Amino acid sequence: MSSKYLMDEEYKTYWFKLEGMRKAVSEDLGLTARMTILDVGTGWGLFAIEMAKLLKKGDIVGIDIASKDTNMARKLVRDAKVADIVQILRMDSTKLSFPDNHFHLAISFLGMRDIYMTRGKKGVKSATKEMIRVTKPDGKIALCITPPEDMETEDQRIAVEIEGKVFGAKSLPKKFYTDIFRDNNVVLRETRAYYTNKLTTNQAIIELKEGIEIARKVYGKDVPDFEDVWDRYGEKIEAFGYGMYSKTVMLLGDLINEP
């Protein structure tokens, strides 16, 4: 359980590093050479890049609906010198243009909240089912999410509430996903939690202001002004901090052949 605040120097690179969370998740996936991997909601491609560093040989496809994100992802992939492994495509996660049984692993690292923001609950269900459809019968599905019932501390609960109520990036409970797994021949093999430190008041202010701008300009969302958000949540953030990603839960499932 995280209770420490990020230092300002750590915050400058927080999103890029996430205190090693992407690396830890990648290591726990059991990646093997020549795997084919789909990264749904890849954003800037940072998780795809981290997997590529471990995979060394294989094929990773990162997809996202936001062209601004995919453009940045392609640049970062080139900068990281993993363009021979990682391909970035602009694509709707609810309508994947891949054939059935194509990937060894399909994963979404903190992408489901963004899918909810643009496609709603129905879209999250469609995206999850699409991930299963394009994965081989003996492959794996992994979802890194922030289920509200698993948040342990007030800073974590505040962040999940704000993401859902302010930005429309709602976190759905684990049962929502495990029900989809069960109905689509996926056996939940493991649930694992990962932690980072929480944001200070000043860091949270920066993050919220930037988040509001991104929600409006990139996703076209009608979100409240910062002042309104702060009037509602400022006192709590000052008291407890802002656990933007201070707890993330991975659901790791195995596809099985239909009986």
Buried (B, 14 or more C-beta within 10 A) or exposed (E): EBBEBBEEEBBEEBEEBBBEBBBBBBEBBEBEEEBBBBBBBBBBBBBBBBBBBBBEEBBBBBBBBBEEBBBBBBEBBEEBEBEEBBBBBEBBBBEBEBEEEBBBBBBBBBBBBBBBBBBEEEBBBBBBBBBBBBBBEEBBBBBBBBBBEBBBBBBBBBBBBBBBBBBBBBBBEBEBBBEBBEEBBBEBEEBBEBBBBBBBBEBBBEBBBEBBEBBEEBBEBEBBEBEEBBEBBBEBBEEBBBBBBBBBBBBBBBBEEEE
